[in-house]
Structure formats: structure tokens, C-alpha cells
Amino acid sequence: MTEARGFTIDIDQNSYLPVSGSQVDAIVTVTMTEATDAAPPTDNALEIIIVDCSTSMSGDKIVSARRATEAAIAELREGVSFTVIAGTETAEQVYPSLSASAMASARTRAEATAQVQRLQADGGTGIGAWLRLAAHIADQHPGAVNHAILLTDGQNGEHPSQFAAALQDCVGKFTCDCRGVGTDWEVQELRAISSTLLGSVDIVADPADLAADFRAIMGTAMGKRLSDVALRLWTPPDATVQFVKQVAPTVEDLTSRRIESGKRTGDYPLGSWGAETRDYHIKVHLTPRHVGEKILAARVKLIQTGSDEELAQGLITATWTDDSALSTRISRGVAHYTGQVELATAIQDGLTARKAGDQATATARLGRAVALAAASGNDASAQLLERVVEVIDAPSGTVRLRAEVTAADEMTLDTRSTKTVRVRGGS
């Protein structure tokens, strides 16, 4: 374990490879603690609240959206910059009135709340336009911890290419937590945003629960300390990085996000960071060596992008052996998170098959998910699965599809399918 500026990196792996073995797996645990040498929550931050004001938000939804936005504004620390955007087929900056941001104070919070109370539902849905305005405002805060909350209740009306281009224009400018209220929105649309912008996605089936959810999101955002943190991975000349995946608290494949940063090094953006722990699964392919030979398979550094300041470091090693007792041992963390990734995939596959009317595949995949959830102690996923299938025997994954499943239960299982549990007995 290494530590710097309140960060620690721990490596969990079996470094022993069999003769001719070429695959190295490691779980890299990165933690930012509450230590005194860690950076305090920063005032160099921007919060963007994006509220869907399309016609479908009429009634209880727009009333709850106003209350939720007011609750989020109330959580803002003094000195934090913020803005509120109303989204229809276009994007309108509700507060402040110009394409800029305000600094949180008693006065500006009261002014923003007064403007939010006037929000009305009338118009279409153009999420790409909302994101572009958010990116424009974020551009005025380089180096800050830029974060957005995006709320919608419906499906985007823009052409897919228009939406995709807008989303790509936002990469690296802010992180975004997405919430869908009700059940008429598309999980994949919001998941695309949260995944690309290193945030979260969840359903708020009952509009009355929005305020508590927004308050919690903003509370977490106010604890962020550093922006633009990245994993920097060095590998030897004959090595190939097969994948880098975040595996806790949620599953997210970072492999394609690699940015070359030097000779045999690449950076994997992680977004902003507060007092938290995240786990990453790294797989490296190596050229086999002679028995007894030990090499450095990868050097993992946590850096702050821009300054290249090293925050912590860990080493992944490989040793070739002809002792099968050593080489066949599987790291506890690697085994656990391999199962968690398979669990997420099984849930999504099963739900896709169910929607397509393929009951055999849906039963098999959701049954596999039940077995994996039970084996790993992922009680949250197990409980959500029971709303979609009748569990006959959890360890074997024997289930029956339920004839009647609410849209809310199905969407909740889908949105939360990537949430994982840490290794039992882990910190």
C-alpha cells in the first residue's frame, strides 16, 4: 500500500503464473480518506441543476421537481458557483439570467429559489441542448470540480447523432448524475449520459421522493475535494492492457477511455473525488518468462490531470512458477468482482430478452443473476430480482418469470444492475 495527500492504493492479486501463463489480474483499491493532509472540500466548484420542463412534466412532477431543485440549492456551500437550467426542446438558463454562474450565498440561494418556483411544464425534450448549455457554463470554470444533476421524465426528441455529438462535447467538462422520474424515460439514454460523464443513473418512481434524492446528491457533491483525477498505467514493452474496469461501487468499463500520456503509459479518467473508495479490475497480457522470473507487470499511479501530481502508487507484479498450488490460487477480490460484473451483464441480458419475448433466455439469464447475487451477498440486487422473477432455489438459480411486473420494478432493476458490493470482510 502507498499513500500520499490522503490517498491510498492497495493491490489484491495472485502474482504467480503457471508455466506459459500470460494473464495477470489485479484489483486496485483507491481510497481518499478524511486524513488531515487530504484536501478539504473545495469552493472551486460549479453545480449545474438541469430540470426537465417539457409538457410531460405537468402536474405532480413539475411541483416535485421545483421542490427538489430548491432542496439542492439549499445544500450549496457558501462560495460554490451554481446555475439552474430549464430544459425543453431548447435550454434556458433560469438563474442567473446570463450565460454564467452565481456564487452561493443567502441572497443568491433565495433569488434562485424564487425563480425555480416559477418553473412551468410546456415544451418538448432536447437533452443534447441542455448538455451543451451546461458545457458552455462549465467551460468558464476550468480546473474546478464541475458537477451536474439532470432530471427528466421522458425520451429525448433529438436525432440520435445530434444527441451523441452534444454528449461527446461534454466529456471532461463536468460529471453528471442523472435521475429519471416516473417510468416513461429510457434507461439506456440516461445511462449513456451518466457513463460518458462519469456519474450515476437511477430511477425516482415516485415524484414525492425527488427532494430527498436531490438533497443526497448535492450533499455528496459538496464533499468533493479534487477534480480530474486519473489512473496512470505503465506497462513493460511486451505487455498489453486488456481492460481497465471500475468494479465498485458500480461497474464501468474504462478501457476505451485511455489517453496516451507517455512512453508505454496511458491515463484513465476517473472524474472528481471525495472521501470514498473505488475498486478497479486491471488485466494485463504478458509474454511468458522462465520459471522463477519475476517482473513488474504494471505500475499504477493516481494523478491529478493537468498538474501530473502523483497522489498514490501501486505495483502489479508477475512471477512464473511450476508450483500449481501457487499458480492456481485465485485472488479473492478478482474472483468476487468477476462475479459482480457477470451479475450486471446477466441482469441486463435477462431484461432485454424479457422485453423481446424470449422467455427461455430471460429465465436462464435472470436465474444466473439470482445465483450470483446470492453467492456474493449482493442483497440489494437479490431483492430487486425477486420483483421480476419468482425464486425457487437461489443457489442453483432456479427461477420462474413473474407474469405481472411493474414498469417501475423492471426499470429499477435495470438502472441499479451495475451497483456492486465490496468483498465480504473488506473495508
Secondary structure, 3 states (H helix, E strand, C coil): CEEECCEEEEEECCCEECCCCCEEEEEEEEEECCCCCCCCCCCCEEEEEEEECCHHHCCHHHHHHHHHHHHHHHCCCCCCEEEEEEECCCEEEEECCCCCCEECCHHHHHHHHHHHCCCCCCCCCCHHHHHHHHHHHHCCCCCCEEEEEEEECCCCCCCHHHHHHHHHHCCCCCEEEEEEECCCCCHHHHHHHHHHCCCCEEEECCHHHHHHHHHHHHHHHCCCCEEEEEEEEECCCCCEEEEEEEEECECEECHHHCEEEECCEEEEEEEEECCCEEEEEEEEECCCCCCCCEEEEEEEEEEECCCCEEEEEEEEEEEECCCHHHHCCCCHHHHHHHHHHHHHHHHHHHHHHHHCCCHHHHHHHHHHHHHHHHHHCCHHHHHHHCCCEEEEECCCCEEEECCCCCHHHHHHHHHCCCECCCCCCCC
